[in-house]
Amino acid sequence: MDVLEEKRSTPELRGYVRQRIHRMRQAMNRRGVDVTIMTRPENVFYFSNFNPIIISHVPYFIITGDDAFLLVHSIRHDHAINEGAVDKVLCYGKWGATQAVAMDAADAMRELLGGGPLTLGVEGDYANMNFLENLRNKLNVRACVDISQDAMDLRLIKDPYEIQMCRISGELVDLGVTRAIEALNGGASEAQAATEGQYAMRQRWQERYQQYEVSGFSNSETADIDSLVVWCMSNERLTYGCDCPTSYVPVPGDLTMPMSWARVGGYNVENERTVMVGQVNGQRASAYDAMLRARDRIFSMIRPGAVFEDLYLAAMEVYQDAGFGDILPGRCGHGMGLSSHEFPSVTKGSKLALAPGMIFTVEPGLMSVQLGAVRHSDTVLVTDAGFEFLTNSPRDQIIIKGK
């Protein structure tokens, strides 16, 4: 019982969730939408604070003009009631003695939503054809409206609970990257360093934060019960961006890069650090220096009202002046939160202005097969006065001796 009480949603969190639903209902009114049915796990979580972790039975979050509820398979009922942050949980399907509206989810929606006709809000970037066709067969659908961007726009500005989770995530990813660098400095392989970093993160979570789930958002094929991750790559493999670490032990002249995500209570931030092993060649040293200066240029500009595109162009100007115009990145940052790469991107054409409560990464990087890659990634929170670092690993040159 104590464990269940520790994991129950607080009244404060329930209040934030009600505010999210209210703002979504306002967006629906502007778009002429009668009912919104969400299936993307991140959006279901955003409006309910419920992550079933395994979604072989799809959870739905449904918002009407005067109602909002979770619709889950009966096997997920107790989990949703105990840990979700909504007052109404309804079920479909058979499991034990739990009462269900209907055996099939679409049949349950027909019972709950009536005969229509309905203008239906759906996630156009996620809902599949079979799902939409099933809804059309079971409900009296007048039209479908894509509400994907509406939901993403709501997720742009984090509330205090979301910010708290991101701060804890920042503490964990700092620890993971720091421990990985220490291991590399002692002659560890990429895989050994990643393992040491992940263990340090898990130990800190177990000691201080285990009331918060560290599970990711899964799909119908797999479940992500632990999202405390560190990975590390070196030299030309750095152009992959993301891949499993290997048994390679970095040697003098190499560039290697520990990277980390940690999802806490649904939310994650990112930390990446490029490490020089001993003395590197002139191209790598020059690129590293340019990367640090490009980041400083962006940091000097972060404040409410600044435009994402301007941050990108300023960093690219540094790279152009340094002679790296032929390998410019397509973006130099991205949103963080429920997704590991969230809207918006720090890129050309992104005219969105920064506002307090936005969380995004600053990571102007350079990469090529010859260079490898240079990239420090810090996650920042836009504040009324400027910004706050959510990650706090060393931000200047990092040099280790290696093996």
C-alpha positions, 0 to 999 in steps of 0.5 A: 500500500505504501508503494501505491500511495507513493506513486499516486498522482498528486492533487497538484499534478491533477490540476496541471492535467486538467489545465492541459485538457482545458487548453486542448478543448479550446483548440478543438473549439477553434477548429470546429472539432466535436471529439478528439481521440488520441492514440499517440502514447506521448499525447495519451500520457500528456493528458492523463499522466498514464503510461501503460508501458506495454501497449499491445492493447492500445490506450486512448484519451478522448476529449469531448465538449464536456467530458474527458476520459481514458479508455483502456483495456480491462487489464490496464484498469488498476494501473490507470486508476492508481497512477493516472491523473484523471478522474474517469477511466473506462474499459474495453475488452475482457480481463477478470471482473473489471466491467467493460463498456464493450469488448472492442475499443471502437464499439466502446467509443460508439456506446460512449460518443453516441450517434453523431454526426461528429467532426473528429480530431485525430493525430494525422501524423500517427493514426493509421488507416485501419484505425481511421476506417474502423472509426468511420465504420463505427461512428457517424463521422462527418469529417476528420481534422488533424490535431497533431500540431495543436497537441504539440503546440500545447506541449511546447510550454512546460508547466512546473511539474514537467520542469521538475521532471526535466531537472531530475532528468538533467541530474541523471544525464549529467551523472551518466556522461560524467561517469562514462568520461571517467571510465574512458579516461581509465582506458574503458571501451565504449561499451564499458563506459556506457555501462558504467554511466548507466549504472551510476544513473540507475543507482542515483534513481534508486536512491533518490527518485524511484517514486518516478517511473523511468519507462519510455513510450512503447509500441505494439511490438515492444515495451521500454521499461527502463529509459536510463541510457548512455551510449558512446561512439568514436571517430567515423561512427559518430556520423551515425548520431545514435547507435550501440557502443562497441568494444572499441577502446579510444586511443590518442588522436580519437574523438569519442562522445558519450551521450545520454537520455533519462526519462523521469516521470515521462520527461527527458533531457539530453546531454552529449559531450565530445571528448578529445583523446590526447592530442588530435589533428588540426582539423579536429582541433579547429572544428572543436574550437568552432563548435564551442564558439558556435554554442557561445553565440547561441547562448548569448541570444537565448531569451524570450522573443528570440527566434529559433531560426536566428539562433541557427543562422548565428551558429552557422555564421561561426562555422562558415567563418571557420571554413566548415561551410561544406559540412553544416548541420541541418539543425543545431537543436531540438525540443525536449520533453515527452519525446527525445526529439520534439518540436521545434527544431533550431533550424532555418525556416523555424520562425517560432519565437522563444517563450518562458517554459520552452525546453530545447537542446543547444547542439551545433555540431559538425560531422563527416567521415573524415572529421568524425563529429564535434558536438556538446549538447546541453538542454536549456529552459527558457525563463523570463530573464533568459535561460537556465541550464538543465544539464551542467557537465563541463562546457569547454574542452574535454581532454582525456589520456585514454588507453 
